[in-house]
């Protein structure tokens, strides 16, 4: 509790800074992460070398350097979410085919959005809520500190997103809400239980993925959609939505997760620095099948 009251005023202090100033601070933060503290440098370089074996060491180092800026930008943007105004996130995060969601809503379909930790995912959630009629739900991992957890819920939910703790998903997903729904799943996180995950070859490595979003889509006949978020320039992004599957009738969840992994891999090959390479994505080994 004491930590909360010490930290939160500082976060709000920086949250009122203009975004251009925050991005200048992000450059400083990235420098300390990369060159002073060397934050997870071995993890970043190992992940990049294994994912892009065709690239030279100079290219790997250049991508690693950019990825620290990407990480620092995510930090300041999450802080900015405490105070950001609609006119700013509308300007900074532009969907280029929001009509897909409008069409699915008018057809009476529900949506499962499968998203990665790439670029301004927080801003994208705000934009989706203001431009669609769907009731939006987001699955999240609760913070250990209750006060910080409440701050996360209030920040992400201030524009109407309904937050579902990951520990409650089993009970929640048994029933389908009556409203037209739009569920957001971060599908690129590393599952804690590798034995209950979908394994595939992703970025040249055996990789586990969560089944949650795919299983929900199949169970409740939702259209699985991929969000490709790309940085246009510093602080400005486009969001392109595309269906992962046209029809989930009798569709194994494996096919949906595989479709997500292929779309994400194509995006990373096109924009390699725009992902959190410091994440220990490949800490698990594929279980041996008897």
C-alpha positions as CSV (number, residue, x, y, z in Angstrom):
1,X,0.0,0.0,0.0
2,X,2.8,2.4,0.9
3,X,4.5,1.6,-2.5
4,X,1.3,2.4,-4.3
5,X,1.0,5.9,-2.7
6,X,4.6,6.6,-3.5
7,X,4.6,5.5,-7.1
8,X,1.1,6.5,-8.4
9,X,1.6,10.3,-7.9
10,X,4.9,10.0,-9.9
11,X,3.1,8.2,-12.7
12,X,0.4,10.8,-12.8
13,X,3.0,13.5,-12.8
14,X,4.6,12.1,-16.0
15,X,1.2,11.2,-17.5
16,X,0.3,14.9,-17.8
17,X,3.4,15.5,-19.9
18,X,2.8,16.0,-23.7
19,X,3.4,12.9,-25.6
20,X,6.4,14.4,-27.6
21,X,8.1,15.0,-24.2
22,X,7.4,11.5,-23.0
23,X,9.0,10.1,-26.2
24,X,12.1,12.1,-25.4
25,X,12.1,10.6,-22.0
26,X,11.6,7.2,-23.6
27,X,14.9,7.7,-25.5
28,X,16.7,8.3,-22.2
29,X,15.0,5.3,-20.6
30,X,15.9,3.1,-23.6
31,X,19.5,4.2,-23.3
32,X,19.7,3.1,-19.7
33,X,17.9,-0.2,-20.4
34,X,20.2,-1.0,-23.3
35,X,23.6,0.5,-22.6
36,X,23.8,1.0,-18.8
37,X,21.7,-1.8,-17.2
38,X,21.9,-4.1,-20.3
39,X,18.4,-5.3,-19.4
40,X,18.0,-8.9,-20.6
41,X,20.5,-8.2,-23.3
42,X,21.3,-11.9,-23.6
43,X,17.7,-12.8,-23.9
44,X,17.1,-10.2,-26.6
45,X,20.1,-11.2,-28.7
46,X,19.4,-15.0,-28.3
47,X,15.8,-14.6,-29.3
48,X,16.7,-12.5,-32.4
49,X,19.6,-14.8,-33.5
50,X,17.3,-17.9,-33.3
51,X,14.4,-16.1,-35.0
52,X,16.5,-14.6,-37.8
53,X,19.4,-17.0,-38.5
54,X,19.8,-15.5,-42.0
55,X,20.6,-12.0,-40.6
56,X,24.2,-10.8,-39.9
57,X,25.3,-9.9,-36.4
58,X,25.3,-6.2,-37.4
59,X,21.6,-6.5,-38.4
60,X,20.8,-8.4,-35.2
61,X,22.4,-5.6,-33.1
62,X,20.5,-2.9,-35.0
63,X,17.1,-4.7,-34.4
64,X,18.0,-5.2,-30.8
65,X,18.8,-1.4,-30.4
66,X,15.4,-0.5,-32.0
67,X,13.6,-3.0,-29.8
68,X,14.7,-1.3,-26.6
69,X,13.2,1.9,-28.0
70,X,10.0,0.0,-28.7
71,X,9.9,-1.3,-25.1
72,X,10.5,2.2,-23.7
73,X,7.7,3.6,-25.9
74,X,5.3,1.0,-24.5
75,X,6.2,2.1,-21.0
76,X,5.5,5.8,-21.6
77,X,2.4,5.1,-23.6
78,X,1.0,3.0,-20.7
79,X,1.7,5.9,-18.4
80,X,0.0,8.3,-20.8
81,X,-3.1,6.1,-20.7
82,X,-3.8,7.5,-17.2
83,X,-4.7,10.9,-18.7
84,X,-4.9,10.6,-22.5
85,X,-7.8,12.4,-24.2
86,X,-9.8,10.8,-27.0
87,X,-8.6,13.3,-29.6
88,X,-5.0,12.2,-29.1
89,X,-5.4,8.5,-29.3
90,X,-7.7,8.9,-32.3
91,X,-4.9,10.8,-34.0
92,X,-2.2,8.4,-32.9
93,X,-3.9,5.1,-33.6
94,X,-5.8,4.9,-36.9
95,X,-7.8,1.7,-37.9
96,X,-7.7,1.3,-41.6
97,X,-10.6,-1.1,-41.9
98,X,-12.9,-0.7,-39.0
99,X,-15.7,-1.5,-41.4
100,X,-14.9,-5.2,-40.8
101,X,-16.1,-4.9,-37.3
102,X,-19.2,-2.9,-38.4
103,X,-20.0,-5.6,-40.9
104,X,-19.6,-8.4,-38.4
105,X,-21.8,-6.6,-35.9
106,X,-24.5,-6.0,-38.4
107,X,-24.4,-9.7,-39.3
108,X,-25.0,-10.6,-35.7
109,X,-21.6,-12.1,-35.2
110,X,-19.4,-12.0,-32.1
111,X,-15.6,-11.4,-32.4
112,X,-12.5,-12.8,-30.7
113,X,-9.6,-10.4,-31.3
114,X,-6.2,-12.2,-31.1
115,X,-3.5,-9.6,-30.5
116,X,0.3,-9.5,-29.9
117,X,2.4,-7.3,-27.7
118,X,3.3,-5.1,-30.6
119,X,3.1,-1.3,-30.7
120,X,0.2,0.6,-29.1
121,X,-2.2,-2.1,-28.0
122,X,-3.6,0.1,-25.2
123,X,-4.5,2.9,-27.6
124,X,-6.0,0.4,-30.0
125,X,-8.3,-0.8,-27.4
126,X,-9.6,2.7,-26.7
127,X,-10.1,3.3,-30.5
128,X,-12.0,0.0,-30.9
129,X,-14.4,0.9,-28.1
130,X,-15.3,4.3,-29.5
131,X,-15.8,3.1,-33.1
132,X,-17.8,-0.1,-32.6
133,X,-21.1,-1.1,-31.0
134,X,-19.6,-4.2,-29.5
135,X,-19.4,-4.7,-25.8
136,X,-15.7,-5.2,-25.3
137,X,-14.1,-7.6,-22.9
138,X,-10.4,-7.9,-22.1
139,X,-8.7,-10.9,-20.5
140,X,-5.8,-9.9,-18.2
141,X,-3.3,-11.2,-15.7
142,X,-4.0,-9.5,-12.4
143,X,-1.2,-7.6,-10.7
144,X,-0.1,-9.1,-7.3
145,X,-0.6,-5.7,-5.6
146,X,-4.3,-5.1,-5.2
147,X,-4.0,-1.3,-5.5
148,X,-2.0,-1.5,-8.7
149,X,-4.4,-4.0,-10.0
150,X,-7.3,-1.7,-9.3
151,X,-5.4,1.1,-11.1
152,X,-5.0,-1.2,-14.2
153,X,-8.7,-2.0,-14.2
154,X,-9.8,1.6,-13.9
155,X,-7.4,2.8,-16.6
156,X,-8.3,0.1,-19.1
157,X,-11.9,0.2,-18.2
158,X,-12.5,3.9,-18.2
159,X,-13.8,3.8,-21.8
160,X,-16.0,0.8,-21.2
161,X,-13.8,-2.2,-21.6
162,X,-14.8,-4.9,-19.2
163,X,-11.8,-6.7,-17.6
164,X,-11.8,-10.4,-16.9
165,X,-9.1,-11.9,-14.7
166,X,-7.4,-14.8,-16.3
167,X,-8.2,-16.9,-13.2
168,X,-11.9,-16.4,-13.8
169,X,-12.1,-17.3,-17.5
170,X,-13.2,-20.9,-17.0
171,X,-16.3,-20.0,-15.2
172,X,-17.0,-16.9,-17.3
173,X,-16.6,-18.7,-20.7
174,X,-19.2,-21.3,-19.9
175,X,-22.0,-18.9,-20.9
176,X,-22.2,-16.6,-23.8
177,X,-23.2,-13.0,-23.1
178,X,-26.5,-11.8,-24.6
179,X,-24.9,-8.7,-26.1
180,X,-22.8,-8.7,-29.3
181,X,-19.3,-9.1,-27.8
182,X,-15.7,-8.4,-28.8
183,X,-13.2,-10.3,-26.6
184,X,-9.5,-9.4,-26.6
185,X,-6.9,-12.1,-26.1
186,X,-3.1,-11.5,-26.0
187,X,-2.1,-14.7,-27.7
188,X,1.6,-14.3,-27.9
189,X,2.3,-14.7,-24.2
190,X,4.2,-17.8,-23.1
191,X,1.8,-20.3,-21.4
192,X,2.7,-21.3,-17.8
193,X,1.8,-24.9,-18.5
194,X,3.5,-26.1,-21.7
195,X,1.6,-29.4,-21.5
196,X,-1.7,-27.6,-22.0
197,X,-0.7,-25.4,-25.0
198,X,-0.6,-25.5,-28.8
199,X,2.9,-26.2,-30.1
200,X,4.0,-25.1,-33.5
201,X,7.1,-23.9,-35.4
202,X,7.2,-20.2,-35.0
203,X,10.2,-18.0,-35.9
204,X,12.3,-21.1,-36.5
205,X,11.6,-22.4,-33.0
206,X,9.2,-24.8,-31.2
207,X,6.8,-22.4,-29.5
208,X,3.7,-22.9,-27.3
209,X,0.6,-20.7,-27.6
210,X,-2.5,-20.2,-25.4
211,X,-5.6,-22.0,-26.5
212,X,-8.0,-19.6,-24.7
213,X,-9.1,-17.3,-27.5
214,X,-9.4,-20.1,-30.0
215,X,-11.4,-22.3,-27.7
216,X,-13.8,-19.4,-26.9
217,X,-14.2,-18.7,-30.6
218,X,-15.1,-22.3,-31.4
219,X,-17.4,-22.8,-28.3
220,X,-19.4,-19.6,-29.0
221,X,-19.2,-19.4,-32.8
222,X,-17.2,-16.2,-32.8
223,X,-15.1,-14.9,-35.8
224,X,-11.4,-14.9,-34.8
225,X,-9.7,-11.7,-36.0
226,X,-6.1,-10.7,-36.1
227,X,-5.0,-7.1,-35.3
228,X,-1.8,-6.1,-37.2
229,X,-0.6,-2.9,-35.4
230,X,2.3,-1.2,-37.3
231,X,4.2,1.9,-36.4
232,X,3.9,4.5,-39.1
233,X,6.3,7.0,-37.4
234,X,7.3,7.6,-33.8
235,X,4.1,7.6,-31.8
236,X,1.7,7.0,-34.7
237,X,0.2,3.6,-35.7
238,X,-2.1,1.9,-38.1
239,X,-4.3,-1.0,-37.1
240,X,-5.3,-3.5,-39.8
241,X,-7.9,-6.2,-39.0
242,X,-8.2,-9.5,-40.8
243,X,-10.2,-12.7,-40.2
244,X,-8.1,-15.7,-39.1
245,X,-10.9,-18.0,-40.1
246,X,-14.1,-17.3,-42.1
247,X,-16.1,-20.1,-40.4
248,X,-15.3,-21.8,-37.1
249,X,-18.0,-24.5,-37.5
250,X,-16.3,-27.8,-36.7
251,X,-13.0,-26.0,-36.6
252,X,-10.3,-27.3,-34.3
253,X,-8.9,-24.6,-32.1
254,X,-5.4,-25.6,-33.4
255,X,-6.2,-24.2,-36.8
256,X,-7.1,-20.8,-35.3
257,X,-4.0,-20.6,-33.2
258,X,-1.9,-21.7,-36.1
259,X,-3.5,-19.0,-38.3
260,X,-2.6,-16.4,-35.6
261,X,1.0,-17.6,-35.4
262,X,1.4,-17.3,-39.1
263,X,0.1,-13.8,-39.3
264,X,2.2,-12.7,-36.4
265,X,5.4,-14.3,-37.9
266,X,4.7,-12.5,-41.2
267,X,4.4,-9.2,-39.3
268,X,7.6,-9.7,-37.3
269,X,9.5,-10.5,-40.5
270,X,8.3,-7.3,-42.0
271,X,8.8,-5.2,-38.8
272,X,11.3,-7.1,-36.6
273,X,11.9,-4.5,-34.0
274,X,8.3,-3.9,-33.2
275,X,7.9,-6.7,-30.6
276,X,9.0,-7.3,-27.0
277,X,12.1,-9.4,-27.7
278,X,13.1,-9.1,-24.0
279,X,10.2,-11.5,-23.1
280,X,11.4,-15.0,-22.3
281,X,9.1,-16.4,-25.0
282,X,11.0,-19.7,-25.5
283,X,11.7,-20.7,-21.9
284,X,9.8,-23.9,-22.3
285,X,10.7,-27.0,-24.3
286,X,8.2,-29.0,-26.3
287,X,6.9,-31.9,-24.2
288,X,8.0,-35.3,-25.4
289,X,5.1,-37.4,-26.8
290,X,5.2,-41.1,-25.8
